[in-house]
Amino acid sequence: MGQTLLRDRFRLSCYDHITQRLMVRYHMRGLTAPETREYITHHLKVAGRTSPLFTPEAIEEIFQYARGIRSRINQVRANSLLAAFIEQKELIDQKLVLRVIQDLSGN
């Protein structure tokens, strides 16, 4: 089970010996922008957060960077939470998310 990057990698002939042994395959599509917003909101609710923590613009930046890939969404979200804690910010805005993305990208 994987995402687009993994599926594309297994299409290379050098991975034939692995793909021949796979019994079940499942492709997870990326989330849409509204699904990304709901995904982030749901995780925050599960954690006990009742008021908004990310601005709509911040969530849009996360979506644009992550392209709906859950692991990337989680990575940016977690690092943004940590940065907001360090900076003692009550609300995570687009500027903070862009800094986090820049750090993750190695720029």
C-alpha positions as CSV (number, residue, x, y, z in Angstrom):
1,M,0.0,0.0,0.0
2,G,1.5,3.3,-0.9
3,Q,1.2,6.6,-2.5
4,T,2.0,7.9,-6.0
5,L,5.8,8.2,-5.4
6,L,6.0,4.6,-4.3
7,R,3.8,3.3,-7.1
8,D,5.9,5.1,-9.7
9,R,9.1,3.8,-8.2
10,F,7.9,0.2,-8.4
11,R,7.1,0.7,-12.1
12,L,10.9,0.8,-12.8
13,S,12.2,-2.4,-14.2
14,C,14.9,-2.6,-11.6
15,Y,12.2,-3.3,-9.0
16,D,10.6,-6.2,-11.0
17,H,11.9,-8.8,-8.5
18,I,10.0,-7.0,-5.7
19,T,6.7,-6.2,-7.6
20,Q,6.5,-9.9,-8.7
21,R,6.2,-10.8,-5.0
22,L,3.5,-8.3,-4.1
23,M,0.2,-10.0,-3.4
24,V,-2.0,-7.0,-2.9
25,R,-1.6,-3.4,-4.3
26,Y,-3.5,-0.4,-3.2
27,H,-3.0,3.2,-4.3
28,M,-3.8,6.0,-1.9
29,R,-4.6,9.2,-3.8
30,G,-3.7,12.6,-2.3
31,L,-6.2,14.6,-0.4
32,T,-8.0,17.5,-2.0
33,A,-7.7,21.0,-0.5
34,P,-11.0,20.7,1.5
35,E,-10.0,17.2,2.6
36,T,-6.6,18.5,3.8
37,R,-8.4,21.2,5.9
38,E,-10.7,18.5,7.4
39,Y,-7.8,16.2,8.0
40,I,-5.9,18.8,9.9
41,T,-9.0,20.0,11.8
42,H,-9.9,16.4,12.7
43,H,-6.4,15.7,14.2
44,L,-6.5,18.9,16.2
45,K,-10.0,18.0,17.6
46,V,-8.8,14.5,18.5
47,A,-5.9,16.3,20.4
48,G,-8.5,18.4,22.3
49,R,-8.2,21.6,20.3
50,T,-11.6,23.3,20.0
51,S,-10.7,26.6,18.4
52,P,-8.9,27.2,15.1
53,L,-5.1,26.9,15.3
54,F,-4.1,27.2,11.6
55,T,-5.3,30.2,9.5
56,P,-7.0,29.2,6.2
57,E,-3.9,30.6,4.4
58,A,-1.6,28.4,6.4
59,I,-3.6,25.3,5.6
60,E,-3.6,26.3,1.9
61,E,0.2,26.5,2.0
62,I,0.4,23.1,3.7
63,F,-1.8,21.7,0.9
64,Q,0.2,23.3,-1.9
65,Y,3.5,21.9,-0.4
66,A,2.2,18.5,0.5
67,R,0.0,18.0,-2.6
68,G,-2.4,16.1,-0.4
69,I,0.2,13.5,0.7
70,R,-0.7,12.7,4.3
71,S,2.9,12.1,5.5
72,R,3.9,15.5,4.2
73,I,0.9,17.1,5.7
74,N,1.7,15.5,9.1
75,Q,5.4,16.6,8.8
76,V,4.6,20.3,8.1
77,R,1.8,20.3,10.7
78,A,4.0,18.8,13.4
79,N,6.9,21.1,12.7
80,S,4.6,24.1,12.6
81,L,3.1,23.2,16.0
82,L,6.7,23.0,17.4
83,A,7.7,26.3,15.8
84,A,4.5,28.0,17.2
85,F,5.2,26.6,20.7
86,I,8.8,27.9,20.6
87,E,7.7,31.3,19.4
88,Q,4.7,31.3,21.8
89,K,2.2,31.9,19.0
90,E,-1.5,31.3,19.5
91,L,-2.3,31.0,15.8
92,I,-0.2,29.4,13.1
93,D,-0.2,31.7,10.0
94,Q,1.0,31.4,6.5
95,K,4.3,33.1,7.3
96,L,5.2,30.5,9.9
97,V,4.2,27.6,7.7
98,L,6.3,29.0,4.8
99,R,9.4,29.1,7.1
100,V,8.7,25.5,8.2
101,I,8.4,24.4,4.6
102,Q,11.6,26.2,3.7
103,D,13.4,24.5,6.5
104,L,12.1,21.1,5.4
105,S,13.1,21.8,1.8
106,G,16.6,22.5,2.9
107,N,16.6,26.1,1.7
